[in-house]
Amino acid sequence: MSEITNGPIEADLKVDASGLKCPMPVIRAKKGITSVEVGQIVEILSTDPGSMADFKAWSRSTGHDLLSAEQDGEVFRFFIRRTK
């Protein structure tokens, strides 16, 4: 994780992967991240309990910045900045 921020994050693209199981939330995120410009932010929503670990690992392996990872009830929300 390159950066964690405490303030509100504005997403350039929102990806709703709610109801999908692994690996689909990550596949949707990959598709979303390639559709935005470098430096832009993608917000991903997921209900898959494994997505917290999946997105941390995916961000490390791709080099994209995981700005925020949070859980609100059964919903996981991630903000990822495209770096390349």
PDB file with SEQRES, HELIX, SHEET and CRYST1 records, atoms N, CA, C and O in Angstrom:
SEQRES   1 A   84  MET SER GLU ILE THR ASN GLY PRO ILE GLU ALA ASP LEU          
SEQRES   2 A   84  LYS VAL ASP ALA SER GLY LEU LYS CYS PRO MET PRO VAL          
SEQRES   3 A   84  ILE ARG ALA LYS LYS GLY ILE THR SER VAL GLU VAL GLY          
SEQRES   4 A   84  GLN ILE VAL GLU ILE LEU SER THR ASP PRO GLY SER MET          
SEQRES   5 A   84  ALA ASP PHE LYS ALA TRP SER ARG SER THR GLY HIS ASP          
SEQRES   6 A   84  LEU LEU SER ALA GLU GLN ASP GLY GLU VAL PHE ARG PHE          
SEQRES   7 A   84  PHE ILE ARG ARG THR LYS                                      
HELIX    1 AA1 MET A   24  THR A   34  1                                  11    
HELIX    2 AA2 SER A   51  THR A   62  1                                  12    
SHEET    1 AA1 4 LEU A  13  ALA A  17  0                                        
SHEET    2 AA1 4 ILE A  41  SER A  46  1                                        
SHEET    3 AA1 4 VAL A  75  ARG A  81 -1                                        
SHEET    4 AA1 4 ASP A  65  ASP A  72 -1                                        
CRYST1    1.000    1.000    1.000  90.00  90.00  90.00 P 1           1          
ATOM      1  N   MET A   1       0.836  -1.160   0.000  1.00  0.00           N  
ATOM      2  CA  MET A   1       0.000   0.000   0.000  1.00  0.00           C  
ATOM      3  C   MET A   1       0.888   1.232   0.000  1.00  0.00           C  
ATOM      4  O   MET A   1       1.647   1.461   0.942  1.00  0.00           O  
ATOM      5  N   SER A   2       0.794   2.002  -1.031  1.00  0.00           N  
ATOM      6  CA  SER A   2       1.659   3.160  -1.140  1.00  0.00           C  
ATOM      7  C   SER A   2       1.168   4.335  -0.329  1.00  0.00           C  
ATOM      8  O   SER A   2       1.973   5.099   0.204  1.00  0.00           O  
ATOM      9  N   GLU A   3      -0.146   4.495  -0.224  1.00  0.00           N  
ATOM     10  CA  GLU A   3      -0.667   5.701   0.416  1.00  0.00           C  
ATOM     11  C   GLU A   3      -2.024   5.402   1.025  1.00  0.00           C  
ATOM     12  O   GLU A   3      -2.876   4.776   0.394  1.00  0.00           O  
ATOM     13  N   ILE A   4      -2.212   5.845   2.231  1.00  0.00           N  
ATOM     14  CA  ILE A   4      -3.524   5.763   2.873  1.00  0.00           C  
ATOM     15  C   ILE A   4      -3.940   7.192   3.187  1.00  0.00           C  
ATOM     16  O   ILE A   4      -3.145   7.964   3.724  1.00  0.00           O  
ATOM     17  N   THR A   5      -5.158   7.548   2.863  1.00  0.00           N  
ATOM     18  CA  THR A   5      -5.623   8.892   3.128  1.00  0.00           C  
ATOM     19  C   THR A   5      -6.837   8.838   4.044  1.00  0.00           C  
ATOM     20  O   THR A   5      -7.610   7.880   4.013  1.00  0.00           O  
ATOM     21  N   ASN A   6      -6.995   9.867   4.852  1.00  0.00           N  
ATOM     22  CA  ASN A   6      -8.099   9.904   5.801  1.00  0.00           C  
ATOM     23  C   ASN A   6      -9.280  10.728   5.303  1.00  0.00           C  
ATOM     24  O   ASN A   6     -10.386  10.598   5.827  1.00  0.00           O  
ATOM     25  N   GLY A   7      -9.062  11.564   4.309  1.00  0.00           N  
ATOM     26  CA  GLY A   7     -10.138  12.410   3.800  1.00  0.00           C  
ATOM     27  C   GLY A   7     -10.961  11.692   2.748  1.00  0.00           C  
ATOM     28  O   GLY A   7     -10.637  10.577   2.340  1.00  0.00           O  
ATOM     29  N   PRO A   8     -12.038  12.351   2.311  1.00  0.00           N  
ATOM     30  CA  PRO A   8     -12.863  11.750   1.259  1.00  0.00           C  
ATOM     31  C   PRO A   8     -12.092  11.647  -0.049  1.00  0.00           C  
ATOM     32  O   PRO A   8     -11.330  12.543  -0.409  1.00  0.00           O  
ATOM     33  N   ILE A   9     -12.300  10.556  -0.742  1.00  0.00           N  
ATOM     34  CA  ILE A   9     -11.612  10.313  -2.006  1.00  0.00           C  
ATOM     35  C   ILE A   9     -12.645  10.399  -3.123  1.00  0.00           C  
ATOM     36  O   ILE A   9     -13.712   9.791  -3.042  1.00  0.00           O  
ATOM     37  N   GLU A  10     -12.322  11.154  -4.156  1.00  0.00           N  
ATOM     38  CA  GLU A  10     -13.198  11.282  -5.312  1.00  0.00           C  
ATOM     39  C   GLU A  10     -12.757  10.280  -6.379  1.00  0.00           C  
ATOM     40  O   GLU A  10     -11.621  10.330  -6.852  1.00  0.00           O  
ATOM     41  N   ALA A  11     -13.646   9.382  -6.751  1.00  0.00           N  
ATOM     42  CA  ALA A  11     -13.330   8.386  -7.770  1.00  0.00           C  
ATOM     43  C   ALA A  11     -13.658   8.921  -9.156  1.00  0.00           C  
ATOM     44  O   ALA A  11     -14.652   9.621  -9.352  1.00  0.00           O  
ATOM     45  N   ASP A  12     -12.801   8.577 -10.112  1.00  0.00           N  
ATOM     46  CA  ASP A  12     -13.055   8.921 -11.508  1.00  0.00           C  
ATOM     47  C   ASP A  12     -13.951   7.877 -12.171  1.00  0.00           C  
ATOM     48  O   ASP A  12     -14.615   8.152 -13.170  1.00  0.00           O  
ATOM     49  N   LEU A  13     -13.957   6.666 -11.593  1.00  0.00           N  
ATOM     50  CA  LEU A  13     -14.774   5.574 -12.119  1.00  0.00           C  
ATOM     51  C   LEU A  13     -15.211   4.711 -10.949  1.00  0.00           C  
ATOM     52  O   LEU A  13     -14.421   4.434 -10.046  1.00  0.00           O  
ATOM     53  N   LYS A  14     -16.468   4.285 -10.962  1.00  0.00           N  
ATOM     54  CA  LYS A  14     -16.977   3.372  -9.941  1.00  0.00           C  
ATOM     55  C   LYS A  14     -17.265   2.030 -10.593  1.00  0.00           C  
ATOM     56  O   LYS A  14     -17.895   1.958 -11.648  1.00  0.00           O  
ATOM     57  N   VAL A  15     -16.792   0.962  -9.945  1.00  0.00           N  
ATOM     58  CA  VAL A  15     -17.012  -0.404 -10.423  1.00  0.00           C  
ATOM     59  C   VAL A  15     -17.772  -1.146  -9.334  1.00  0.00           C  
ATOM     60  O   VAL A  15     -17.278  -1.290  -8.216  1.00  0.00           O  
ATOM     61  N   ASP A  16     -18.967  -1.614  -9.655  1.00  0.00           N  
ATOM     62  CA  ASP A  16     -19.773  -2.354  -8.690  1.00  0.00           C  
ATOM     63  C   ASP A  16     -19.647  -3.845  -8.987  1.00  0.00           C  
ATOM     64  O   ASP A  16     -20.210  -4.347  -9.960  1.00  0.00           O  
ATOM     65  N   ALA A  17     -18.900  -4.544  -8.133  1.00  0.00           N  
ATOM     66  CA  ALA A  17     -18.718  -5.986  -8.279  1.00  0.00           C  
ATOM     67  C   ALA A  17     -19.482  -6.721  -7.179  1.00  0.00           C  
ATOM     68  O   ALA A  17     -19.142  -7.852  -6.831  1.00  0.00           O  
ATOM     69  N   SER A  18     -20.504  -6.082  -6.637  1.00  0.00           N  
ATOM     70  CA  SER A  18     -21.317  -6.696  -5.586  1.00  0.00           C  
ATOM     71  C   SER A  18     -21.985  -7.960  -6.109  1.00  0.00           C  
ATOM     72  O   SER A  18     -22.465  -8.004  -7.241  1.00  0.00           O  
ATOM     73  N   GLY A  19     -22.007  -8.989  -5.263  1.00  0.00           N  
ATOM     74  CA  GLY A  19     -22.650 -10.252  -5.637  1.00  0.00           C  
ATOM     75  C   GLY A  19     -21.759 -11.193  -6.414  1.00  0.00           C  
ATOM     76  O   GLY A  19     -22.153 -12.325  -6.696  1.00  0.00           O  
ATOM     77  N   LEU A  20     -20.556 -10.747  -6.769  1.00  0.00           N  
ATOM     78  CA  LEU A  20     -19.636 -11.588  -7.542  1.00  0.00           C  
ATOM     79  C   LEU A  20     -18.607 -12.230  -6.624  1.00  0.00           C  
ATOM     80  O   LEU A  20     -18.170 -11.620  -5.648  1.00  0.00           O  
ATOM     81  N   LYS A  21     -18.227 -13.448  -6.935  1.00  0.00           N  
ATOM     82  CA  LYS A  21     -17.221 -14.173  -6.153  1.00  0.00           C  
ATOM     83  C   LYS A  21     -15.879 -14.125  -6.869  1.00  0.00           C  
ATOM     84  O   LYS A  21     -15.807 -13.866  -8.071  1.00  0.00           O  
ATOM     85  N   CYS A  22     -14.821 -14.378  -6.113  1.00  0.00           N  
ATOM     86  CA  CYS A  22     -13.455 -14.418  -6.620  1.00  0.00           C  
ATOM     87  C   CYS A  22     -13.383 -15.349  -7.826  1.00  0.00           C  
ATOM     88  O   CYS A  22     -13.938 -16.447  -7.786  1.00  0.00           O  
ATOM     89  N   PRO A  23     -12.727 -14.943  -8.869  1.00  0.00           N  
ATOM     90  CA  PRO A  23     -11.874 -13.771  -9.055  1.00  0.00           C  
ATOM     91  C   PRO A  23     -12.561 -12.591  -9.729  1.00  0.00           C  
ATOM     92  O   PRO A  23     -11.883 -11.641 -10.118  1.00  0.00           O  
ATOM     93  N   MET A  24     -13.876 -12.620  -9.879  1.00  0.00           N  
ATOM     94  CA  MET A  24     -14.571 -11.601 -10.666  1.00  0.00           C  
ATOM     95  C   MET A  24     -14.402 -10.165 -10.162  1.00  0.00           C  
ATOM     96  O   MET A  24     -14.255  -9.274 -10.998  1.00  0.00           O  
ATOM     97  N   PRO A  25     -14.411  -9.875  -8.848  1.00  0.00           N  
ATOM     98  CA  PRO A  25     -14.185  -8.481  -8.449  1.00  0.00           C  
ATOM     99  C   PRO A  25     -12.834  -7.939  -8.929  1.00  0.00           C  
ATOM    100  O   PRO A  25     -12.741  -6.787  -9.351  1.00  0.00           O  
ATOM    101  N   VAL A  26     -11.799  -8.761  -8.866  1.00  0.00           N  
ATOM    102  CA  VAL A  26     -10.475  -8.327  -9.337  1.00  0.00           C  
ATOM    103  C   VAL A  26     -10.470  -8.171 -10.853  1.00  0.00           C  
ATOM    104  O   VAL A  26      -9.860  -7.240 -11.379  1.00  0.00           O  
ATOM    105  N   ILE A  27     -11.139  -9.065 -11.552  1.00  0.00           N  
ATOM    106  CA  ILE A  27     -11.213  -8.959 -13.023  1.00  0.00           C  
ATOM    107  C   ILE A  27     -11.946  -7.680 -13.413  1.00  0.00           C  
ATOM    108  O   ILE A  27     -11.531  -6.988 -14.343  1.00  0.00           O  
ATOM    109  N   ARG A  28     -13.026  -7.362 -12.716  1.00  0.00           N  
ATOM    110  CA  ARG A  28     -13.757  -6.109 -12.994  1.00  0.00           C  
ATOM    111  C   ARG A  28     -12.882  -4.894 -12.677  1.00  0.00           C  
ATOM    112  O   ARG A  28     -12.900  -3.900 -13.403  1.00  0.00           O  
ATOM    113  N   ALA A  29     -12.121  -4.984 -11.591  1.00  0.00           N  
ATOM    114  CA  ALA A  29     -11.227  -3.874 -11.221  1.00  0.00           C  
ATOM    115  C   ALA A  29     -10.159  -3.678 -12.283  1.00  0.00           C  
ATOM    116  O   ALA A  29      -9.843  -2.547 -12.652  1.00  0.00           O  
ATOM    117  N   LYS A  30      -9.605  -4.774 -12.772  1.00  0.00           N  
ATOM    118  CA  LYS A  30      -8.572  -4.687 -13.816  1.00  0.00           C  
ATOM    119  C   LYS A  30      -9.131  -4.017 -15.061  1.00  0.00           C  
ATOM    120  O   LYS A  30      -8.474  -3.169 -15.663  1.00  0.00           O  
ATOM    121  N   LYS A  31     -10.333  -4.393 -15.443  1.00  0.00           N  
ATOM    122  CA  LYS A  31     -10.976  -3.792 -16.612  1.00  0.00           C  
ATOM    123  C   LYS A  31     -11.202  -2.294 -16.368  1.00  0.00           C  
ATOM    124  O   LYS A  31     -10.992  -1.473 -17.261  1.00  0.00           O  
ATOM    125  N   GLY A  32     -11.629  -1.954 -15.156  1.00  0.00           N  
ATOM    126  CA  GLY A  32     -11.872  -0.552 -14.820  1.00  0.00           C  
ATOM    127  C   GLY A  32     -10.602   0.272 -14.801  1.00  0.00           C  
ATOM    128  O   GLY A  32     -10.579   1.397 -15.301  1.00  0.00           O  
ATOM    129  N   ILE A  33      -9.546  -0.279 -14.227  1.00  0.00           N  
ATOM    130  CA  ILE A  33      -8.294   0.476 -14.087  1.00  0.00           C  
ATOM    131  C   ILE A  33      -7.670   0.752 -15.456  1.00  0.00           C  
ATOM    132  O   ILE A  33      -7.015   1.778 -15.644  1.00  0.00           O  
ATOM    133  N   THR A  34      -7.870  -0.157 -16.407  1.00  0.00           N  
ATOM    134  CA  THR A  34      -7.307   0.079 -17.740  1.00  0.00           C  
ATOM    135  C   THR A  34      -8.124   1.086 -18.545  1.00  0.00           C  
ATOM    136  O   THR A  34      -7.679   1.561 -19.589  1.00  0.00           O  
ATOM    137  N   SER A  35      -9.326   1.410 -18.054  1.00  0.00           N  
ATOM    138  CA  SER A  35     -10.162   2.363 -18.793  1.00  0.00           C  
ATOM    139  C   SER A  35      -9.990   3.799 -18.316  1.00  0.00           C  
ATOM    140  O   SER A  35     -10.574   4.716 -18.893  1.00  0.00           O  
ATOM    141  N   VAL A  36      -9.189   4.006 -17.261  1.00  0.00           N  
ATOM    142  CA  VAL A  36      -8.940   5.369 -16.778  1.00  0.00           C  
ATOM    143  C   VAL A  36      -7.487   5.750 -17.071  1.00  0.00           C  
ATOM    144  O   VAL A  36      -6.652   4.896 -17.368  1.00  0.00           O  
ATOM    145  N   GLU A  37      -7.209   7.037 -16.982  1.00  0.00           N  
ATOM    146  CA  GLU A  37      -5.861   7.542 -17.223  1.00  0.00           C  
ATOM    147  C   GLU A  37      -4.968   7.306 -15.998  1.00  0.00           C  
ATOM    148  O   GLU A  37      -5.459   7.145 -14.881  1.00  0.00           O  
ATOM    149  N   VAL A  38      -3.664   7.287 -16.225  1.00  0.00           N  
ATOM    150  CA  VAL A  38      -2.709   7.194 -15.124  1.00  0.00           C  
ATOM    151  C   VAL A  38      -2.960   8.359 -14.172  1.00  0.00           C  
ATOM    152  O   VAL A  38      -3.107   9.500 -14.608  1.00  0.00           O  
ATOM    153  N   GLY A  39      -3.008   8.071 -12.878  1.00  0.00           N  
ATOM    154  CA  GLY A  39      -3.267   9.082 -11.870  1.00  0.00           C  
ATOM    155  C   GLY A  39      -4.728   9.159 -11.442  1.00  0.00           C  
ATOM    156  O   GLY A  39      -5.043   9.730 -10.398  1.00  0.00           O  
ATOM    157  N   GLN A  40      -5.616   8.586 -12.245  1.00  0.00           N  
ATOM    158  CA  GLN A  40      -7.025   8.603 -11.882  1.00  0.00           C  
ATOM    159  C   GLN A  40      -7.338   7.481 -10.894  1.00  0.00           C  
ATOM    160  O   GLN A  40      -6.557   6.543 -10.730  1.00  0.00           O  
ATOM    161  N   ILE A  41      -8.493   7.594 -10.241  1.00  0.00           N  
ATOM    162  CA  ILE A  41      -8.861   6.688  -9.163  1.00  0.00           C  
ATOM    163  C   ILE A  41     -10.123   5.905  -9.516  1.00  0.00           C  
ATOM    164  O   ILE A  41     -11.094   6.447 -10.044  1.00  0.00           O  
ATOM    165  N   VAL A  42     -10.073   4.607  -9.203  1.00  0.00           N  
ATOM    166  CA  VAL A  42     -11.214   3.722  -9.397  1.00  0.00           C  
ATOM    167  C   VAL A  42     -11.724   3.292  -8.020  1.00  0.00           C  
ATOM    168  O   VAL A  42     -10.947   2.895  -7.152  1.00  0.00           O  
ATOM    169  N   GLU A  43     -13.022   3.377  -7.840  1.00  0.00           N  
ATOM    170  CA  GLU A  43     -13.674   2.885  -6.627  1.00  0.00           C  
ATOM    171  C   GLU A  43     -14.307   1.540  -6.962  1.00  0.00           C  
ATOM    172  O   GLU A  43     -15.029   1.425  -7.952  1.00  0.00           O  
ATOM    173  N   ILE A  44     -14.045   0.527  -6.148  1.00  0.00           N  
ATOM    174  CA  ILE A  44     -14.597  -0.805  -6.368  1.00  0.00           C  
ATOM    175  C   ILE A  44     -15.435  -1.198  -5.156  1.00  0.00           C  
ATOM    176  O   ILE A  44     -14.991  -1.068  -4.015  1.00  0.00           O  
ATOM    177  N   LEU A  45     -16.648  -1.679  -5.413  1.00  0.00           N  
ATOM    178  CA  LEU A  45     -17.503  -2.227  -4.366  1.00  0.00           C  
ATOM    179  C   LEU A  45     -17.570  -3.730  -4.543  1.00  0.00           C  
ATOM    180  O   LEU A  45     -17.707  -4.221  -5.664  1.00  0.00           O  
ATOM    181  N   SER A  46     -17.475  -4.461  -3.447  1.00  0.00           N  
ATOM    182  CA  SER A  46     -17.513  -5.917  -3.492  1.00  0.00           C  
ATOM    183  C   SER A  46     -18.214  -6.445  -2.255  1.00  0.00           C  
ATOM    184  O   SER A  46     -18.187  -5.813  -1.199  1.00  0.00           O  
ATOM    185  N   THR A  47     -18.837  -7.597  -2.386  1.00  0.00           N  
ATOM    186  CA  THR A  47     -19.436  -8.270  -1.230  1.00  0.00           C  
ATOM    187  C   THR A  47     -18.728  -9.589  -0.948  1.00  0.00           C  
ATOM    188  O   THR A  47     -19.141 -10.333  -0.058  1.00  0.00           O  
ATOM    189  N   ASP A  48     -17.675  -9.885  -1.691  1.00  0.00           N  
ATOM    190  CA  ASP A  48     -16.908 -11.118  -1.495  1.00  0.00           C  
ATOM    191  C   ASP A  48     -15.987 -10.940  -0.287  1.00  0.00           C  
ATOM    192  O   ASP A  48     -15.126 -10.060  -0.305  1.00  0.00           O  
ATOM    193  N   PRO A  49     -16.146 -11.754   0.767  1.00  0.00           N  
ATOM    194  CA  PRO A  49     -15.314 -11.614   1.968  1.00  0.00           C  
ATOM    195  C   PRO A  49     -13.809 -11.727   1.699  1.00  0.00           C  
ATOM    196  O   PRO A  49     -13.008 -11.170   2.449  1.00  0.00           O  
ATOM    197  N   GLY A  50     -13.424 -12.433   0.652  1.00  0.00           N  
ATOM    198  CA  GLY A  50     -12.008 -12.574   0.327  1.00  0.00           C  
ATOM    199  C   GLY A  50     -11.431 -11.378  -0.399  1.00  0.00           C  
ATOM    200  O   GLY A  50     -10.225 -11.320  -0.638  1.00  0.00           O  
ATOM    201  N   SER A  51     -12.278 -10.422  -0.755  1.00  0.00           N  
ATOM    202  CA  SER A  51     -11.802  -9.302  -1.570  1.00  0.00           C  
ATOM    203  C   SER A  51     -10.817  -8.404  -0.835  1.00  0.00           C  
ATOM    204  O   SER A  51      -9.978  -7.772  -1.477  1.00  0.00           O  
ATOM    205  N   MET A  52     -10.893  -8.328   0.483  1.00  0.00           N  
ATOM    206  CA  MET A  52      -9.948  -7.487   1.231  1.00  0.00           C  
ATOM    207  C   MET A  52      -8.519  -7.969   0.977  1.00  0.00           C  
ATOM    208  O   MET A  52      -7.645  -7.176   0.628  1.00  0.00           O  
ATOM    209  N   ALA A  53      -8.292  -9.246   1.151  1.00  0.00           N  
ATOM    210  CA  ALA A  53      -6.960  -9.807   0.890  1.00  0.00           C  
ATOM    211  C   ALA A  53      -6.633  -9.765  -0.603  1.00  0.00           C  
ATOM    212  O   ALA A  53      -5.496  -9.486  -0.983  1.00  0.00           O  
ATOM    213  N   ASP A  54      -7.622 -10.041  -1.445  1.00  0.00           N  
ATOM    214  CA  ASP A  54      -7.400 -10.066  -2.891  1.00  0.00           C  
ATOM    215  C   ASP A  54      -6.940  -8.713  -3.421  1.00  0.00           C  
ATOM    216  O   ASP A  54      -5.998  -8.651  -4.211  1.00  0.00           O  
ATOM    217  N   PHE A  55      -7.591  -7.627  -2.998  1.00  0.00           N  
ATOM    218  CA  PHE A  55      -7.229  -6.313  -3.525  1.00  0.00           C  
ATOM    219  C   PHE A  55      -5.912  -5.798  -2.965  1.00  0.00           C  
ATOM    220  O   PHE A  55      -5.191  -5.071  -3.648  1.00  0.00           O  
ATOM    221  N   LYS A  56      -5.593  -6.164  -1.734  1.00  0.00           N  
ATOM    222  CA  LYS A  56      -4.274  -5.802  -1.204  1.00  0.00           C  
ATOM    223  C   LYS A  56      -3.184  -6.495  -2.009  1.00  0.00           C  
ATOM    224  O   LYS A  56      -2.192  -5.867  -2.379  1.00  0.00           O  
ATOM    225  N   ALA A  57      -3.359  -7.779  -2.281  1.00  0.00           N  
ATOM    226  CA  ALA A  57      -2.373  -8.536  -3.062  1.00  0.00           C  
ATOM    227  C   ALA A  57      -2.322  -8.039  -4.503  1.00  0.00           C  
ATOM    228  O   ALA A  57      -1.240  -7.897  -5.073  1.00  0.00           O  
ATOM    229  N   TRP A  58      -3.482  -7.773  -5.094  1.00  0.00           N  
ATOM    230  CA  TRP A  58      -3.526  -7.313  -6.483  1.00  0.00           C  
ATOM    231  C   TRP A  58      -2.828  -5.965  -6.635  1.00  0.00           C  
ATOM    232  O   TRP A  58      -2.095  -5.751  -7.601  1.00  0.00           O  
ATOM    233  N   SER A  59      -3.048  -5.062  -5.693  1.00  0.00           N  
ATOM    234  CA  SER A  59      -2.396  -3.753  -5.745  1.00  0.00           C  
ATOM    235  C   SER A  59      -0.878  -3.895  -5.640  1.00  0.00           C  
ATOM    236  O   SER A  59      -0.135  -3.243  -6.374  1.00  0.00           O  
ATOM    237  N   ARG A  60      -0.427  -4.747  -4.729  1.00  0.00           N  
ATOM    238  CA  ARG A  60       1.021  -4.969  -4.605  1.00  0.00           C  
ATOM    239  C   ARG A  60       1.596  -5.557  -5.889  1.00  0.00           C  
ATOM    240  O   ARG A  60       2.658  -5.127  -6.340  1.00  0.00           O  
ATOM    241  N   SER A  61       0.915  -6.527  -6.481  1.00  0.00           N  
ATOM    242  CA  SER A  61       1.467  -7.196  -7.664  1.00  0.00           C  
ATOM    243  C   SER A  61       1.416  -6.328  -8.918  1.00  0.00           C  
ATOM    244  O   SER A  61       2.249  -6.488  -9.810  1.00  0.00           O  
ATOM    245  N   THR A  62       0.443  -5.404  -9.000  1.00  0.00           N  
ATOM    246  CA  THR A  62       0.332  -4.557 -10.194  1.00  0.00           C  
ATOM    247  C   THR A  62       1.056  -3.233 -10.028  1.00  0.00           C  
ATOM    248  O   THR A  62       1.387  -2.580 -11.018  1.00  0.00           O  
ATOM    249  N   GLY A  63       1.310  -2.825  -8.775  1.00  0.00           N  
ATOM    250  CA  GLY A  63       1.964  -1.548  -8.532  1.00  0.00           C  
ATOM    251  C   GLY A  63       1.007  -0.375  -8.432  1.00  0.00           C  
ATOM    252  O   GLY A  63       1.444   0.757  -8.226  1.00  0.00           O  
ATOM    253  N   HIS A  64      -0.298  -0.622  -8.575  1.00  0.00           N  
ATOM    254  CA  HIS A  64      -1.275   0.455  -8.420  1.00  0.00           C  
ATOM    255  C   HIS A  64      -1.422   0.771  -6.935  1.00  0.00           C  
ATOM    256  O   HIS A  64      -1.241  -0.103  -6.087  1.00  0.00           O  
ATOM    257  N   ASP A  65      -1.753   2.033  -6.623  1.00  0.00           N  
ATOM    258  CA  ASP A  65      -1.839   2.479  -5.233  1.00  0.00           C  
ATOM    259  C   ASP A  65      -3.202   2.170  -4.629  1.00  0.00           C  
ATOM    260  O   ASP A  65      -4.225   2.661  -5.106  1.00  0.00           O  
ATOM    261  N   LEU A  66      -3.213   1.356  -3.581  1.00  0.00           N  
ATOM    262  CA  LEU A  66      -4.436   1.117  -2.817  1.00  0.00           C  
ATOM    263  C   LEU A  66      -4.547   2.255  -1.809  1.00  0.00           C  
ATOM    264  O   LEU A  66      -3.844   2.277  -0.799  1.00  0.00           O  
ATOM    265  N   LEU A  67      -5.439   3.197  -2.098  1.00  0.00           N  
ATOM    266  CA  LEU A  67      -5.579   4.391  -1.267  1.00  0.00           C  
ATOM    267  C   LEU A  67      -6.430   4.130  -0.037  1.00  0.00           C  
ATOM    268  O   LEU A  67      -6.188   4.706   1.024  1.00  0.00           O  
ATOM    269  N   SER A  68      -7.425   3.264  -0.176  1.00  0.00           N  
ATOM    270  CA  SER A  68      -8.332   2.985   0.925  1.00  0.00           C  
ATOM    271  C   SER A  68      -8.951   1.611   0.737  1.00  0.00           C  
ATOM    272  O   SER A  68      -9.299   1.218  -0.376  1.00  0.00           O  
ATOM    273  N   ALA A  69      -9.084   0.887   1.843  1.00  0.00           N  
ATOM    274  CA  ALA A  69      -9.765  -0.405   1.862  1.00  0.00           C  
ATOM    275  C   ALA A  69     -10.585  -0.437   3.138  1.00  0.00           C  
ATOM    276  O   ALA A  69     -10.030  -0.414   4.237  1.00  0.00           O  
ATOM    277  N   GLU A  70     -11.902  -0.488   3.000  1.00  0.00           N  
ATOM    278  CA  GLU A  70     -12.748  -0.446   4.183  1.00  0.00           C  
ATOM    279  C   GLU A  70     -13.925  -1.387   4.033  1.00  0.00           C  
ATOM    280  O   GLU A  70     -14.311  -1.758   2.924  1.00  0.00           O  
ATOM    281  N   GLN A  71     -14.485  -1.763   5.160  1.00  0.00           N  
ATOM    282  CA  GLN A  71     -15.653  -2.632   5.185  1.00  0.00           C  
ATOM    283  C   GLN A  71     -16.781  -1.915   5.902  1.00  0.00           C  
ATOM    284  O   GLN A  71     -16.583  -1.340   6.972  1.00  0.00           O  
ATOM    285  N   ASP A  72     -17.969  -1.953   5.303  1.00  0.00           N  
ATOM    286  CA  ASP A  72     -19.165  -1.394   5.912  1.00  0.00           C  
ATOM    287  C   ASP A  72     -20.236  -2.482   5.852  1.00  0.00           C  
ATOM    288  O   ASP A  72     -20.909  -2.650   4.836  1.00  0.00           O  
ATOM    289  N   GLY A  73     -20.383  -3.215   6.951  1.00  0.00           N  
ATOM    290  CA  GLY A  73     -21.299  -4.351   6.951  1.00  0.00           C  
ATOM    291  C   GLY A  73     -20.778  -5.432   6.024  1.00  0.00           C  
ATOM    292  O   GLY A  73     -19.664  -5.927   6.201  1.00  0.00           O  
ATOM    293  N   GLU A  74     -21.583  -5.799   5.034  1.00  0.00           N  
ATOM    294  CA  GLU A  74     -21.177  -6.840   4.086  1.00  0.00           C  
ATOM    295  C   GLU A  74     -20.516  -6.269   2.832  1.00  0.00           C  
ATOM    296  O   GLU A  74     -20.135  -7.023   1.936  1.00  0.00           O  
ATOM    297  N   VAL A  75     -20.380  -4.957   2.764  1.00  0.00           N  
ATOM    298  CA  VAL A  75     -19.815  -4.318   1.568  1.00  0.00           C  
ATOM    299  C   VAL A  75     -18.378  -3.867   1.831  1.00  0.00           C  
ATOM    300  O   VAL A  75     -18.077  -3.232   2.842  1.00  0.00           O  
ATOM    301  N   PHE A  76     -17.508  -4.213   0.895  1.00  0.00           N  
ATOM    302  CA  PHE A  76     -16.113  -3.790   0.928  1.00  0.00           C  
ATOM    303  C   PHE A  76     -15.946  -2.711  -0.128  1.00  0.00           C  
ATOM    304  O   PHE A  76     -16.443  -2.846  -1.246  1.00  0.00           O  
ATOM    305  N   ARG A  77     -15.238  -1.630   0.229  1.00  0.00           N  
ATOM    306  CA  ARG A  77     -15.021  -0.512  -0.702  1.00  0.00           C  
ATOM    307  C   ARG A  77     -13.523  -0.259  -0.809  1.00  0.00           C  
ATOM    308  O   ARG A  77     -12.823  -0.139   0.196  1.00  0.00           O  
ATOM    309  N   PHE A  78     -13.054  -0.183  -2.035  1.00  0.00           N  
ATOM    310  CA  PHE A  78     -11.640   0.041  -2.302  1.00  0.00           C  
ATOM    311  C   PHE A  78     -11.489   1.229  -3.235  1.00  0.00           C  
ATOM    312  O   PHE A  78     -12.290   1.415  -4.152  1.00  0.00           O  
ATOM    313  N   PHE A  79     -10.457   2.035  -2.998  1.00  0.00           N  
ATOM    314  CA  PHE A  79     -10.087   3.122  -3.898  1.00  0.00           C  
ATOM    315  C   PHE A  79      -8.660   2.835  -4.351  1.00  0.00           C  
ATOM    316  O   PHE A  79      -7.743   2.730  -3.536  1.00  0.00           O  
ATOM    317  N   ILE A  80      -8.490   2.710  -5.657  1.00  0.00           N  
ATOM    318  CA  ILE A  80      -7.195   2.365  -6.230  1.00  0.00           C  
ATOM    319  C   ILE A  80      -6.826   3.389  -7.289  1.00  0.00           C  
ATOM    320  O   ILE A  80      -7.615   3.689  -8.185  1.00  0.00           O  
ATOM    321  N   ARG A  81      -5.594   3.930  -7.171  1.00  0.00           N  
ATOM    322  CA  ARG A  81      -5.089   4.896  -8.158  1.00  0.00           C  
ATOM    323  C   ARG A  81      -4.238   4.167  -9.185  1.00  0.00           C  
ATOM    324  O   ARG A  81      -3.341   3.399  -8.837  1.00  0.00           O  
ATOM    325  N   ARG A  82      -4.534   4.419 -10.456  1.00  0.00           N  
ATOM    326  CA  ARG A  82      -3.731   3.835 -11.540  1.00  0.00           C  
ATOM    327  C   ARG A  82      -2.377   4.511 -11.570  1.00  0.00           C  
ATOM    328  O   ARG A  82      -2.298   5.739 -11.569  1.00  0.00           O  
ATOM    329  N   THR A  83      -1.304   3.726 -11.596  1.00  0.00           N  
ATOM    330  CA  THR A  83       0.044   4.266 -11.564  1.00  0.00           C  
ATOM    331  C   THR A  83       0.805   4.083 -12.874  1.00  0.00           C  
ATOM    332  O   THR A  83       1.835   4.724 -13.082  1.00  0.00           O  
ATOM    333  N   LYS A  84       0.318   3.225 -13.751  1.00  0.00           N  
ATOM    334  CA  LYS A  84       1.042   3.016 -15.008  1.00  0.00           C  
ATOM    335  C   LYS A  84       0.107   2.601 -16.120  1.00  0.00           C  
ATOM    336  O   LYS A  84       0.548   2.383 -17.248  1.00  0.00           O  
TER     337      LYS A  84                                                      
END                                                                             
